[in-house]
Amino acid sequence: MFFAFLRKKRVFALLFISLVGLLFYSNDWLGRWIYPIHYQDEIRSASTQSQLDPFLVSAIIRVESNFKSDKISSKGAIGLMQIMPDTAEWIIERSSSSEYLEDEMTIPEVNIQIGSWYINSLQKQFEQRIAKMDSNQDRITLVAAAYNAGPGNVTRWLEEGVWDGTYSELAFVPFGETRHFVQRILYYYKKHERYYSDVWYNRES
């Protein structure tokens, strides 16, 4: 009887802990603690200027640099959005950010504005195909793939029929790094959208 009583107490204790844990993990506050977004004001401002979904920008920053503004990759990509110097120069020449200098690319506001402008340019480059997509997941997939692999590679894959630009056919993307990049972007996009939509959009209203 005594051991049966102990077993029952253990079962109830485990059930209680599981219930508390479930409630704790479903809390939006905890979600924002697990999936923090730094530089929120800069992301929202740049996204508005470039007419972007801010959660796409935040997801790209999370995957590219984990919000480390001084990160420089082994290939020379710079800052939060890991922009290559030649890409940054190309963007600065064509955007309203012409007053920025390349050596300012580690400044969060500058990097996010230039990176957001680039995402917008990718959306415009593939706008005809994006317009035919019913799924936001597919639209994000195509833009994220172009951000990682370069628009030239993605254009070639689409024209040659290697890939149709959708998430369901992502396995046909030749670059493993790009496939993994897209999957991670979608993962963090969904987490950021889930835990920050109320906070960000309520602040706007």
C-alpha positions as CSV (number, residue, x, y, z in Angstrom):
1,M,0.0,0.0,0.0
2,F,2.8,2.4,0.9
3,F,4.6,1.9,-2.3
4,A,1.4,2.2,-4.3
5,F,0.7,5.5,-2.6
6,L,4.2,6.7,-3.5
7,R,3.7,5.7,-7.1
8,K,0.4,7.6,-7.2
9,K,2.1,10.7,-5.7
10,R,4.9,10.4,-8.3
11,V,2.4,10.2,-11.2
12,F,0.4,13.2,-9.9
13,A,3.6,15.2,-9.4
14,L,4.8,14.4,-13.0
15,L,1.4,15.3,-14.4
16,F,1.5,18.6,-12.4
17,I,5.0,19.4,-13.6
18,S,4.0,18.6,-17.2
19,L,0.9,20.8,-17.0
20,V,2.9,23.7,-15.5
21,G,5.6,23.2,-18.2
22,L,3.0,23.2,-21.0
23,L,1.4,26.4,-19.7
24,F,4.8,28.0,-19.3
25,Y,6.0,27.1,-22.8
26,S,2.8,28.3,-24.4
27,N,3.3,31.7,-22.9
28,D,4.1,34.4,-25.5
29,W,6.5,36.0,-23.0
30,L,8.6,32.8,-22.8
31,G,8.4,32.5,-26.6
32,R,9.9,35.9,-27.0
33,W,12.6,35.0,-24.5
34,I,13.5,31.9,-26.4
35,Y,13.3,33.6,-29.8
36,P,14.5,37.2,-29.1
37,I,14.5,39.8,-31.8
38,H,17.1,42.5,-31.3
39,Y,17.1,45.9,-33.1
40,Q,13.3,45.8,-33.4
41,D,12.9,49.5,-34.1
42,E,15.5,49.4,-36.9
43,I,13.9,46.3,-38.4
44,R,10.4,47.8,-38.4
45,S,11.6,51.1,-39.8
46,A,13.6,49.6,-42.6
47,S,10.8,47.1,-43.4
48,T,8.3,49.9,-43.7
49,Q,10.6,51.9,-46.0
50,S,11.2,48.9,-48.2
51,Q,7.6,47.7,-48.0
52,L,8.7,44.3,-46.5
53,D,7.3,41.8,-44.1
54,P,9.4,42.7,-41.0
55,F,9.4,39.1,-39.9
56,L,11.2,38.1,-43.1
57,V,13.9,40.7,-42.3
58,S,14.2,39.5,-38.6
59,A,14.4,35.9,-39.7
60,I,17.2,36.6,-42.2
61,I,19.1,38.5,-39.5
62,R,18.7,35.6,-37.1
63,V,19.9,33.1,-39.5
64,E,22.7,35.2,-41.0
65,S,24.3,36.6,-37.9
66,N,22.2,35.7,-34.8
67,F,21.9,39.5,-34.3
68,K,25.7,40.0,-34.1
69,S,26.3,43.4,-35.8
70,D,30.1,43.0,-36.0
71,K,30.1,39.6,-37.6
72,I,32.3,39.2,-40.7
73,S,32.3,35.9,-42.4
74,S,35.2,34.0,-43.8
75,K,34.0,35.1,-47.3
76,G,33.9,38.7,-46.2
77,A,30.1,39.1,-45.7
78,I,29.5,42.0,-43.2
79,G,27.2,42.7,-40.4
80,L,23.7,41.7,-39.3
81,M,22.5,40.7,-42.7
82,Q,25.8,39.4,-43.9
83,I,26.1,41.6,-47.0
84,M,29.1,41.1,-49.3
85,P,31.1,44.3,-50.0
86,D,30.5,44.2,-53.7
87,T,26.7,43.7,-53.1
88,A,26.7,46.6,-50.6
89,E,28.5,48.9,-53.1
90,W,25.9,47.9,-55.8
91,I,23.0,48.6,-53.4
92,I,24.4,51.9,-52.2
93,E,24.9,53.1,-55.8
94,R,21.3,52.4,-56.7
95,S,19.4,53.1,-53.5
96,S,18.5,56.1,-51.4
97,S,21.2,55.0,-49.0
98,S,23.9,56.6,-51.2
99,E,25.1,58.6,-48.2
100,Y,26.3,55.5,-46.5
101,L,29.9,54.3,-46.8
102,E,31.0,50.7,-47.0
103,D,32.9,50.9,-43.7
104,E,29.6,51.7,-42.0
105,M,28.1,48.3,-42.8
106,T,28.6,47.1,-39.2
107,I,26.2,49.8,-37.9
108,P,22.9,48.0,-37.3
109,E,20.7,50.7,-38.8
110,V,22.8,51.0,-41.9
111,N,23.1,47.3,-42.5
112,I,19.4,46.6,-42.0
113,Q,18.4,49.4,-44.3
114,I,20.7,48.3,-47.1
115,G,19.8,44.6,-46.6
116,S,16.1,45.4,-46.6
117,W,16.5,47.4,-49.8
118,Y,18.2,44.3,-51.3
119,I,15.3,42.0,-50.3
120,N,12.9,44.4,-51.9
121,S,15.0,44.4,-55.1
122,L,14.8,40.6,-55.1
123,Q,11.1,40.6,-54.7
124,K,10.8,43.0,-57.7
125,Q,13.1,40.9,-59.8
126,F,10.9,37.8,-59.3
127,E,7.6,39.7,-58.9
128,Q,5.9,38.0,-61.9
129,R,6.5,34.5,-60.5
130,I,5.8,35.6,-56.9
131,A,2.4,37.1,-58.1
132,K,1.4,33.6,-59.2
133,M,2.1,32.0,-55.9
134,D,-0.8,31.3,-53.6
135,S,1.4,30.5,-50.5
136,N,3.3,33.0,-48.4
137,Q,5.6,30.1,-47.6
138,D,6.5,29.8,-51.3
139,R,7.1,33.5,-51.7
140,I,9.4,33.5,-48.7
141,T,11.2,30.4,-50.1
142,L,11.9,32.0,-53.4
143,V,13.2,35.3,-52.0
144,A,15.3,33.5,-49.3
145,A,16.8,31.2,-51.9
146,A,17.8,34.3,-54.0
147,Y,19.2,36.0,-51.0
148,N,21.5,33.1,-50.2
149,A,22.4,31.7,-53.6
150,G,22.2,34.9,-55.6
151,P,19.4,35.9,-58.0
152,G,21.5,34.8,-61.0
153,N,21.6,31.2,-59.8
154,V,17.9,31.2,-59.0
155,T,17.0,32.7,-62.3
156,R,19.0,30.0,-64.1
157,W,17.4,27.2,-62.1
158,L,13.9,28.5,-62.9
159,E,14.6,29.0,-66.6
160,E,16.2,25.6,-66.9
161,G,13.4,23.9,-65.0
162,V,15.7,22.7,-62.3
163,W,13.4,24.2,-59.6
164,D,10.0,25.8,-59.8
165,G,10.6,28.2,-56.9
166,T,8.2,26.5,-54.4
167,Y,8.9,25.1,-51.0
168,S,7.4,21.7,-52.0
169,E,10.1,21.3,-54.6
170,L,13.0,22.7,-52.5
171,A,14.8,19.4,-52.6
172,F,15.6,20.2,-56.3
173,V,17.7,23.3,-55.4
174,P,21.2,22.2,-56.3
175,F,22.9,24.0,-53.3
176,G,22.6,22.2,-50.0
177,E,23.5,25.4,-48.1
178,T,20.6,27.2,-49.8
179,R,18.1,24.4,-49.0
180,H,19.2,24.5,-45.3
181,F,19.1,28.4,-45.3
182,V,15.5,28.5,-46.6
183,Q,14.3,25.9,-44.1
184,R,15.9,27.9,-41.2
185,I,14.4,31.2,-42.5
186,L,10.9,29.7,-42.6
187,Y,11.4,28.2,-39.1
188,Y,12.4,31.6,-37.5
189,Y,9.9,33.5,-39.6
190,K,7.1,31.4,-38.1
191,K,8.4,31.8,-34.6
192,H,8.9,35.5,-34.9
193,E,5.4,36.0,-36.4
194,R,3.8,33.8,-33.7
195,Y,5.4,35.6,-30.7
196,Y,5.7,39.2,-32.0
197,S,2.7,39.9,-34.2
198,D,0.6,41.2,-31.3
199,V,3.4,43.3,-29.9
200,W,4.5,44.8,-33.1
201,Y,1.2,45.5,-34.8
202,N,-0.5,46.7,-31.6
203,R,2.3,49.2,-31.2
204,E,1.4,50.5,-34.7
205,S,-2.3,50.9,-33.9
